[in-house]
Amino acid sequence: MKAKGFGGASDCEPALAKPRAAAWLHPLLATMLIQTILALLNRAIPTLAPVLLPPAGLPSSAVGYFDAANTAAAMAFLVGGHPLIRRVGPIRTLQLGMLLGSLGVLLLALPLWQALVGASLLMGLAYGPSSPAGSDILLRHAPARHRTLIFSIKQAAVPLGGIFAGLLLPFLVGQAGWPATVVCLFVATVACALAVEPVRDTVDVERDPSQSLHPYAFLSPRTLLRPLRILWHAPLLPQHTLASACFACAQGALFAFYVTFLVVADGYGLAEAGLLFAIFQAGGIIGRVLLGWLTDRLGSGLPILRMTGFASAATLSALALSTPDWSFSAHAGLAAIAGVAVASWNGVNLAEVARAAPGGQVSETTAGVAFVNYIGFIIGPVAFAALLHQGAGYRLGFFAAASIAALGSLILLTPARRR
């Protein structure tokens, strides 16, 4: 079954066009709850880096390497985890990921760099299923005319988790100490995994009990290459994927270093920097919903993605030009703008990918795009950390991230060759 390019509906959409509200609302709420907690876990180390890394004998600038390890673990699931989704269903896969994340939280209690690496890897594996499993759930249940908006609402859970990280984690550490904070994170993660169990029988109806879970099923060359092979042969997707990887590179750098930059370069305390990070994430929530709504009105996400790339470049450049003399309100305004400009393209991106995916291969196609995007999420923080190690400074790092975001928009402006 062939799929149309971005902005068009696939041949299989008429059968999916008119689900009842209850049929898509409960799956949406379940995926949003899971994505919120997973995002909270993934922001724990970057948000608390100034107080979490020094006891482990590391400088706070090393946070980029932990962010990269987290992303690499998520990529490992993207290329090899599809047999699990097919066998147990997307909801059960997400629940299993949450349990891995809870184990990673427990490792955070140990003031050792090895424990921090283990925590980053486990929480990355936990996050891995969120894109393919969540996209598979929503494409089957969301009404076609509002699909991009619903995808964007689901993706708004990512900055929502970031808000909780920016506001709650510094508060809990300051008021109750790090051990109590770890306990709270662990309980929240396990409770979330249990809370979505009621929707499992409804959502996971297409699971395949005959799918093998032998290690070779996960590690065979066919399984590992399938998402990228589908991606390469789908119309217009290679160019789109390269551009979104550029956006991911810029976003990853800002996510990993924003709090540390505010503390080290602009002289803010951890609580104030956490509040600005929360404002940044709140802007991301508004931006994702707004861009999703605009995309459904326009009928295509390409104009939105082109615009956000250039807006991201401008915002990162402004952050690079900030100084300790800036007022808190000036930083807050820029943080809100950055949430919309730098961190709001993800839902539009996933909806466009799902729409263009060959019939019956949404999770694999989404995983292929997410895999390449995650390469950007790795390159951004690692390159930023390398610049700091060479003495280049935070401001040059943000200028470099701005140029990569602009490159992404330029790629989308280049006429695409249909495959």
C-alpha positions as a printed Julia matrix, in Angstrom:
419×3 Matrix{Float64}:
   0.0     0.0    0.0
   1.49    3.31  -1.07
   1.49    6.44   1.03
   1.32    9.99  -0.18
   3.99   12.54   0.65
   3.87   14.99   3.51
   0.63   16.86   3.84
  -1.41   14.14   2.14
  -3.35   11.24   3.6
  -2.32    7.66   3.12
  -4.57    5.17   1.37
  -5.4     3.5    4.66
  -6.75    6.65   6.34
 -10.47    6.35   5.47
 -10.79    3.37   7.76
  -9.22    5.39  10.56
 -10.97    8.69   9.96
 -13.93    8.6   12.36
 -13.12    6.93  15.67
 -15.3     7.78  18.65
 -13.9    10.31  21.14
 -13.59    7.65  23.86
 -11.65    5.47  21.44
  -8.82    8.0   21.15
  -9.06    9.96  24.42
  -8.03    7.14  26.76
  -5.06    6.04  24.6
  -3.97    9.68  24.34
  -4.14   10.18  28.12
  -2.23    6.93  28.72
   0.57    7.84  26.3
   0.75   11.38  27.69
   1.09   10.12  31.27
   3.88    7.73  30.33
   5.7    10.31  28.2
   5.51   12.87  31.03
   7.17   10.57  33.55
   9.79    9.38  31.06
  10.64   12.99  30.19
  10.93   13.79  33.89
  13.4    10.93  34.34
  15.44   11.98  31.31
  15.71   15.56  32.57
  16.84   14.55  36.07
  20.59   14.49  35.4
  20.7    17.62  33.16
  18.56   19.59  35.61
  20.58   18.63  38.69
  24.01   18.42  37.06
  25.55   21.26  39.14
  24.83   19.34  42.38
  24.74   15.74  41.09
  28.0    15.43  39.16
  30.59   16.99  41.55
  30.01   14.33  44.3
  30.78   11.72  41.63
  34.08   13.47  40.88
  32.94   15.04  37.61
  32.64   18.67  36.41
  29.12   19.87  35.67
  30.1    20.36  32.0
  30.26   16.55  31.66
  26.45   16.48  31.6
  26.54   16.38  27.79
  28.15   12.94  27.83
  25.45   11.51  30.11
  22.76   13.01  27.89
  24.41   11.32  24.91
  24.53    7.95  26.71
  20.83    8.28  27.48
  20.03    8.95  23.83
  22.24    6.1   22.59
  20.33    3.63  24.77
  17.02    4.9   23.36
  18.41    4.39  19.85
  19.26    0.79  20.68
  15.58    0.1   21.31
  14.53    1.95  18.16
  16.46   -0.39  15.88
  15.96   -3.66  17.75
  12.85   -3.38  19.87
  10.04   -3.9   17.36
   9.64   -7.64  17.99
   8.71   -6.73  21.57
   6.05   -4.24  20.41
   4.58   -6.81  18.02
   4.57   -9.57  20.64
   3.18   -7.82  23.74
   1.66   -4.64  22.27
   2.64   -0.96  22.55
   1.13   -0.34  26.0
   2.84   -3.34  27.6
   6.12   -2.32  25.94
   5.81    1.16  27.43
   5.08   -0.36  30.85
   8.19   -2.53  30.66
  10.17    0.57  29.74
   8.85    2.34  32.82
  10.12   -0.5   35.01
  13.58   -0.17  33.46
  13.42    3.55  34.18
  12.58    2.88  37.83
  15.75    0.77  38.13
  17.73    3.64  36.64
  16.29    5.99  39.24
  17.58    3.75  42.02
  21.1     3.95  40.57
  20.98    7.75  40.92
  21.2     7.29  44.68
  24.85    6.19  44.35
  27.44    9.04  44.13
  29.5     7.17  41.52
  30.04    8.07  37.89
  29.54    4.41  36.95
  26.09    4.49  38.59
  25.23    7.68  36.7
  26.21    6.01  33.42
  24.05    2.98  34.27
  21.13    5.25  35.19
  21.46    7.17  31.91
  21.45    3.93  29.9
  18.46    2.4   31.7
  16.39    5.58  31.47
  17.31    5.86  27.79
  16.09    2.3   27.15
  12.91    3.23  29.01
  12.36    6.22  26.73
  13.08    4.3   23.52
   9.56    2.86  22.97
   7.82    6.23  23.42
   8.0     7.32  19.76
   7.26    4.07  17.86
   4.77    2.67  20.37
   3.05    6.01  20.95
   2.8     6.74  17.21
   1.37    3.29  16.54
  -1.28    3.84  19.22
  -2.33    7.31  18.08
  -2.37    6.61  14.34
  -4.84    3.77  14.96
  -7.07    5.77  17.3
  -6.81    9.49  16.42
  -9.29   11.07  13.97
  -7.48   11.97  10.74
  -8.68   15.59  10.62
  -7.11   16.33  14.03
  -4.22   13.87  13.9
  -1.34   16.35  13.97
  -2.92   18.24  16.86
  -3.35   15.01  18.83
   0.22   13.94  18.1
   1.41   17.37  19.24
  -0.66   17.18  22.43
   0.95   13.83  23.17
   4.41   15.3   22.5
   3.56   18.23  24.79
   4.03   15.73  27.6
   7.8    15.97  26.99
   8.09   19.63  28.07
   5.5    18.95  30.78
   7.94   16.43  32.24
  10.62   19.09  31.86
   8.53   21.53  33.89
   8.24   18.99  36.7
  12.0    18.46  36.48
  12.77   22.17  36.61
  10.36   22.99  39.45
  10.06   19.85  41.57
  13.53   18.31  41.51
  15.49   21.34  42.81
  12.72   21.9   45.41
  12.77   18.27  46.58
  16.56   18.18  46.76
  16.62   21.41  48.76
  13.81   20.47  51.14
  14.09   16.71  51.57
  17.54   15.74  50.28
  18.65   13.55  47.42
  17.64   10.11  48.87
  14.03   11.26  49.39
  13.99   12.69  45.85
  15.08    9.32  44.46
  12.28    7.58  46.38
   9.7    10.01  44.99
  10.89    9.46  41.42
  10.84    5.67  41.88
   7.3     5.64  43.3
   6.0     7.95  40.56
   7.5     5.75  37.84
   6.08    2.48  39.16
   2.68    4.07  39.85
   2.53    5.34  36.25
   3.25    1.86  34.86
   0.36    0.47  36.91
  -2.04    3.33  36.14
  -2.19    2.61  32.38
  -3.0    -1.1   32.81
  -6.8    -0.59  32.33
  -6.36    0.55  28.7
  -4.05   -2.29  27.76
  -6.76   -4.76  26.65
  -8.29   -2.13  24.38
  -5.09   -0.81  22.83
  -2.96   -3.95  22.55
  -5.54   -5.94  20.58
  -3.25   -6.36  17.54
  -0.36   -8.01  19.37
   1.06  -11.13  17.73
   1.57  -14.08  20.13
   3.54  -15.91  17.43
   6.28  -13.26  17.35
   9.5   -14.77  18.65
  11.34  -13.08  21.51
  14.54  -15.05  20.93
  17.61  -12.78  21.12
  18.17  -13.26  17.38
  14.75  -11.72  16.72
  16.05   -8.49  18.26
  19.6    -8.59  16.92
  19.21  -10.04  13.42
  20.42   -7.78  10.6
  16.92   -7.77   9.14
  15.42   -6.43  12.38
  18.17   -3.86  12.95
  18.1    -2.49   9.4
  14.36   -2.63   8.78
  13.47    0.86  10.16
  16.21    2.53   8.11
  15.41    0.49   4.99
  11.75    1.53   5.14
  12.79    5.12   5.74
  15.12    5.2    2.73
  12.48    3.93   0.32
   9.58    6.09   1.55
   8.77    9.19  -0.55
  10.35   12.45   0.67
  11.35   11.02   4.05
  15.18   11.03   3.66
  15.35   14.82   3.2
  12.83   15.41   5.97
  14.73   13.14   8.33
  18.05   14.89   7.74
  16.45   18.27   8.44
  14.78   17.08  11.64
  18.12   15.62  12.78
  19.55   19.15  12.54
  16.69   20.46  14.67
  17.35   17.66  17.17
  21.03   18.57  17.35
  20.2    22.16  18.35
  17.44   21.13  20.76
  19.61   18.48  22.4
  22.39   20.98  23.07
  19.98   23.45  24.68
  18.23   20.79  26.78
  21.5    19.43  28.1
  23.26   22.71  28.9
  20.58   25.32  29.56
  20.5    24.99  33.37
  24.28   24.59  33.64
  24.81   27.64  31.4
  22.54   29.77  33.58
  24.35   28.68  36.76
  27.95   28.79  35.5
  27.92   31.6   32.91
  25.1    33.9   34.04
  25.4    33.42  37.81
  21.93   32.1   38.67
  21.22   29.81  41.61
  19.96   26.31  40.92
  16.38   27.12  41.98
  16.22   30.2   39.72
  17.78   28.3   36.82
  15.26   25.49  37.4
  12.41   28.0   37.24
  13.71   29.36  33.93
  14.0    25.8   32.63
  10.37   25.24  33.64
   9.33   28.41  31.75
  11.25   27.1   28.74
   9.35   23.8   28.97
   6.0    25.59  29.41
   6.7    27.46  26.19
   7.27   24.07  24.6
   3.83   22.85  25.69
   2.09   25.9   24.22
   4.22   25.74  21.1
   3.58   22.06  20.4
  -0.18   22.41  20.69
  -0.19   25.63  18.64
   1.99   24.22  15.86
  -0.09   21.04  15.75
  -3.27   23.09  15.36
  -1.69   25.24  12.63
  -0.49   22.16  10.75
  -3.98   20.67  10.69
  -5.31   23.97   9.33
  -2.61   24.18   6.64
  -2.78   20.5    5.73
   1.02   20.13   5.75
   3.77   20.34   8.34
   6.55   21.44   5.98
   5.93   25.22   6.25
   5.81   24.9   10.05
   9.07   22.94  10.2
  10.85   25.39   7.91
   9.73   28.32  10.06
  10.72   26.73  13.37
  14.25   25.97  12.16
  15.0    29.62  11.45
  13.21   30.72  14.64
  15.32   28.25  16.61
  18.51   29.7   15.13
  17.49   33.23  16.06
  16.56   32.24  19.63
  19.8    30.32  20.28
  21.79   33.28  18.97
  19.97   35.59  21.37
  20.76   33.23  24.26
  24.43   33.26  23.26
  24.39   37.07  23.46
  22.85   37.13  26.96
  24.95   38.41  29.85
  24.77   38.29  33.67
  23.41   41.85  33.5
  20.17   40.65  31.93
  17.17   40.82  34.23
  15.3    37.69  35.27
  12.26   38.84  33.27
  14.39   39.15  30.12
  15.69   35.61  30.59
  12.15   34.39  31.3
  10.83   35.93  28.1
  13.63   34.38  26.07
  13.04   31.02  27.76
   9.35   31.07  26.77
  10.23   31.96  23.18
  12.85   29.21  23.1
  10.23   26.68  24.18
   8.16   27.51  21.11
  11.02   28.0   18.65
  13.49   25.28  19.64
  11.4    22.55  21.27
   8.0    22.47  19.54
   8.65   20.79  16.18
   8.56   17.19  17.47
   4.82   16.53  17.35
   4.48   17.93  13.83
   7.45   15.82  12.81
   5.99   12.57  14.18
   2.58   13.2   12.64
   4.09   13.86   9.21
   6.2    10.72   9.45
   3.22    8.59  10.51
   1.14   10.02   7.66
   3.83    9.25   5.07
   4.64    5.76   6.41
   3.85    2.75   4.22
   0.68    0.99   5.31
   1.06   -1.17   8.42
   4.62    0.03   9.12
   4.07    3.13  11.22
   6.13    2.04  14.24
   9.07    0.94  12.08
   9.04    4.13   9.98
   8.72    6.32  13.06
  11.58    4.41  14.67
  13.78    4.98  11.62
  13.22    8.74  11.71
  13.57    8.85  15.49
  16.82    6.87  15.26
  18.37    9.46  12.94
  16.98   12.28  15.07
  18.53   10.71  18.15
  21.88   10.85  16.4
  21.3    14.6   16.37
  20.38   14.52  20.06
  23.74   12.81  20.69
  25.86   15.01  18.42
  24.46   18.23  19.89
  25.39   17.67  23.56
  28.68   15.88  22.75
  29.85   18.59  20.35
  28.85   21.26  22.87
  30.78   19.47  25.62
  33.8    19.12  23.32
  33.75   22.86  22.62
  33.7    23.55  26.34
  36.59   21.13  26.87
  38.59   23.06  24.28
  37.88   26.32  26.09
  35.47   27.74  23.47
  32.81   28.71  26.03
  29.06   28.32  26.26
  28.25   31.23  23.97
  30.17   29.86  21.0
  28.45   26.54  21.59
  25.01   28.15  21.3
  26.05   29.98  18.12
  27.13   26.63  16.65
  23.78   25.08  17.6
  21.99   28.01  15.95
  23.8    27.42  12.67
  22.8    23.74  12.67
  19.12   24.65  13.22
  19.23   27.08  10.29
  20.81   24.34   8.15
  17.79   22.15   8.83
  15.41   24.76   7.42
  17.64   25.25   4.38
  17.48   21.5    3.71
  13.67   21.63   3.75
  13.74   24.56   1.31
  15.72   22.49  -1.18
  13.5    20.74  -3.76
  13.14   17.11  -2.76
  13.65   14.21  -5.14
  10.81   11.71  -4.9
  12.07    8.19  -4.4
